Amino acid sequence: NSYIGNLSFFYEIEEKLKQGHNVVLISNHQTEADPAIIALLLEKTNPRISENMIYVAGDRVITDPLCKPFSMGRNLICVYSKRHMFDVPEHVEMKRRANTRSLKEMALLLRDGSKIVWIAPSGGRDRPDPLTEEWYPVSFSSPL
């Protein structure tokens, strides 16, 4: 019974993309499968968005065997989280270079226009408050 609410926003986004504007969506994510789910939910009403959305994702989506299948077939730009940058000291420089390449690639894509990018900057999922049991957004992490 899943559905996309506020479809009018997606129609407006499609119009902006047709006019050559870039659109950046910023939100928390709920599962590693979000890119596949978003694409599936939008494929009938907004196929252009469904097929062309670019997802900025952490390295888990390409390295974790459980996460990787959900990322296949999606337009991904991978970044290494500052939270895990120093997990393996020998990989720090490689991760920094990869992040620089990813940012340059995103800049090139946006320069062309008509791009839609989804970023989940907190790298986390919303969780219920332990005291009130009400759901609240996880705070966004500071930039790299």
N, C-alpha and C positions, 0 to 999 in steps of 0.2 A: 504493500500500500504506500510505497514511497512516492513522493511527488516534489516538484520544484515549486516553491511559493514565489509570489511576486514576479510572475513571468513577464510582466510589462517592463521590468528593469532589463531583462535579457533582450527584449525586442529593441529597447532604446540603445543598449550596448551594440547590437548588430548594426543599427543605423549609424552610430558613431564610427564603427569599424569600416563600414562602406564609404564613409566620408574621408577615410584616411587617418582618423585619430587612433592613438593607442589607448588601451584600457588596462589598468592595473587593479586587480582585486586583491585585497589584503584581509586575511581572516585566519583564525585558528583552524586546525583540521581535527577531525574526529577519529579517522582510521587511516592506515597506510593505503587503503583502497580508495580514498577520496577521489583521486584523478579519474580512475576508471568509472566510479559511480557517477561523478559529475557528467562525464562524457555520455554515459548511457542514459541518464535522465534528460539530457538536453538534445539527444540525437534526432528526435522527431520534431520538436518545436524550434530548435535553433541549431541546425546541423553545422553551420559555419563556425559557431563557437565550440561546439562539441569536437569538431575535427581539428581546429587550429589553436586551441588554448595551449599556452606554454606554461608548464608547471616548474616553479623553482623549488627544488627539493633537496633535503639532506642526503648524505651519502648512503644512508641505510636503504634507500629505495633501489640502489643498484648493487649493494653488497650483501644485504641480509637475504638469505634464501626464502624466507617467508614473505618478505615485502616485495622482492623483485618481480614476481609474476604480475602484481597489480600495476606495475609501472610499464610493463612491456606494451609497446604500441602507443605510448604517450609521448608528447613533445616535452622533454625534460631538460632542464639546466640544473646540474648538480652543484651544490655548495657544501663545503665542510663546515660544520658548526664550530663556533669558537668554544663551546662547551666541551667538545671532544678533540679540539685541535692538538692538544699535548698528550693525548692518551698513549701514543707511541712516539717518543721523542724523535726517532729516526725519520718519521713521516711528516714532521711539521713543515719543512720546506716544500715538499711535494704538494701538501694540502694547500699551502698559501699560493703556490703557482697555479694549481687547479682553480682556486677561487678567483684569481686574477683573470685567467682565461674565461671562466664562466661570466664574469662581469663584462669583459670585452665583448663576448658573444652576445650578451643581452643588449648591450649598447648598439651593436651593429643591427640586430633585429629590430629594435625600437626605432632606429634611424630610418628604416624603410617605411614605417607607419603601418596602420591597420593590423596591429598585433594586440592580442589579449594575453595577459600574463597573470597567473595566480600565485601569490606568495603567502606562505604560512610562516610569518617571521618568528613566532614564539617557538616553533618546532615542537609544540606540545598540544595537548588536547584539553578541552574544557573538562573540569571535574566538579563534583558537588562539594560545597563547603562542608567540612567535617562537622561543624556545629549546627548549622541550619539545614543541611542536606539540600540546599538550593544550588542549582547549577550556576556557575559564573565563569566568565572567560578567563583563561590563563593570561597573565600579563605578557606582553611582547618582550622579547629579549632585546638588549641594546644591539646596535649594528656590529658587524665584524670589525 
